[in-house]
Amino acid sequence: MGKTSKQVDEHNHRIITVHVVPRASRSEVVGEHNGGLRVRIAAPPVDGAANEELIRLLAKTFAVSKSDISVLSGRTGRIKQVRIDNLKS
């Protein structure tokens, strides 16, 4: 991930900044954006649907379970801090 995230620490987790674009035609990681990731999400930002889709997409992308992904801040905004646990170095 290079500049997009902090290094994996001794606890095998990483905190990344994610810029989310909801209501996209499909869910995908687009690339880097201001030192974080830019992610398009097909789900609308209603009742947590976009956050759930973001967690599903990041879990698939980083090959971890959905329970290893948590949104630390920005639950109702487009810019989020996300923690990913159990990463392989």
C-alpha positions, 0 to 999 in steps of 0.5 A: 500500500505504500504511502496509503497507510501506516506500517503494520505494527507488532499487533498486525493491524493497520489504520488507513484513511479512506475517501468513500464515494457512495452510490457508484455503479460498482464497489471498487478500490480506485487508488490513492487519494491524499495519502489514503485510499479512494473507494467507490461504493455501490450502496447508498449512504443510508442506514449504514449500508455504505459502511457495511459495503465498505467493510465487505470490500476491504475485507475481500481486498486485504484477505481478512474477515469482516470482523477484522475491519472497523470504522474508527471515525467518519461513520457518517462522512465520506472520509473515514479512519479504518482499522484492519486487524490480522494483516500478514506482514 
